[in-house]
């Protein structure tokens, strides 16, 4: 089984690119998208298996992005990466049945484990 | 007595004071009026008497029948006037006086009658004298006639002058005449004597009439005088009475007014003083008013009002005190909530750069692992471990802070406290085993299920039991006890036989970022978060510690959930 295609959506480019490098070292095909406008377009082109999504992007709420990704890329799993998770967002996430999240900062091994687990369930 | 009755009585007294003199005056005035009638009657009689006297003078002057007739008419009018006097006036004058008066009048009339009779007799006598003279003249001889004519002249003188000189001259002349001359001559002389005696009689009656008339006049005058004096006395008395009653009205009225006014004003002053004391917040006074019924019942109502005011004020004071307490709690809760928000914001802002550091260090490590021939690999590895270790420490702080802010939200559910404690022990299995700690559970079997935020209560137990494990040395003893208290509370005691907490430390243990653990081991947020959660859930936490003996945390949890509005705060 080849390594998964992962798309990182985060406006913090320094973080996103470093994370992408580390995932690439571990054999993942990792792409960085820094703004939401391009997210759907690139997602439809790349067809990533997992999207790592920062819940707080400028100009739009993470929950909205989550719903849009669900709509346009039905097979794609989303893991929320966030430095801040308040209760409303948690409840909203649970309601959208996409409650996978890792709080920043995290251990890369934890993330890799989660990505692989999601991919296995999807396959 | 009530004010209304007092005023009525005062008014009645006034009325009486005015009525009594009025009645007296009325009586006096009617007496005066009664007395005026006899005065009028006396006046009438006086007038009538004056008429009589005038006619009397006329008659006495003229001595003719016309004036006599007029005179008599006046007398009868006077008599009629006296007879017409009303019996009550007669009584007023006095029966004795009246009859005396009548007797006087009768006497007067008698005298007048006598005078009239005399007057008639005179006329007849003069006529017969003249007749006799004339017949004697014819019968006398020539030589005697001369002397007789002289006598006749003296006869005329007698009739005109009526005096003693005339009759004596007549007698003297008659004596000179021879008695035999005429048989009728002595008769003539005796008639002349009779005339003279009539004249004499008239002279005697005249002053008597005048005297009687004067007496009558004096009598009526005196009567009139007496009546006038009586009336004067009555009027004076009436005036005095009026003056007296005026003074009485003024003096008694003033006394009554002053007493009445002070009887009403004094209790009102008392009431005013009482009200002022109430206004100043002195509720200890009692108003005691006797007298006017309206005012005493007002005093009663005011006393009741004071009692109620006292109660109300004290309950208000209590309410304000409670409110202050509640306000303090609210402020405290608000402080915690904003602290939570700030903590969350700070944590989030730190987490993002922390993630970058973490990933960069991670990438460095990845790269280090991919370079097997790098000579300083162990040194670099140590450096990277240091960076990642620090990031992990930071992360534990920020995650706690985020957890704290999240813990300010409450989800109520029904759960068994004993089960939750067992679960918590289970979570901490690793740590407990690592230190070979002995956990003793004394859980009350009759413990009711409680309604609260299970996860947060569990977080509290987790913090406290983990602290106990950390605080005790190897193979330390930790005891968890649950007890059902009376008033709807359940108590959980978590005790350890660790070193205990010194007193100066004990008072700071619930403050944020306060820790006694060595650097890097504790965040200083555990007990702060615990305290904040318990406050939010209306639980009470207390701590007892003795250096060298150990520490016990006691938590009282209400069986029923805190009320919604209190939680929302």
Interface residues (C-beta under 8 A of the other chain):
Chain A: X12 X14 X15 X18 X19 X21 X22 X25 X26 X83 X84 X85 X86 X87 X103 X104 X105 X106 X108
Chain B: X344 X345 X347 X348 X349 X350 X351 X352 X354 X355 X356 X357 X358 X359 X360 X362 X363 X366 X367 X370 X391 X394 X395 X398 X399 X402 X405 X406 X409
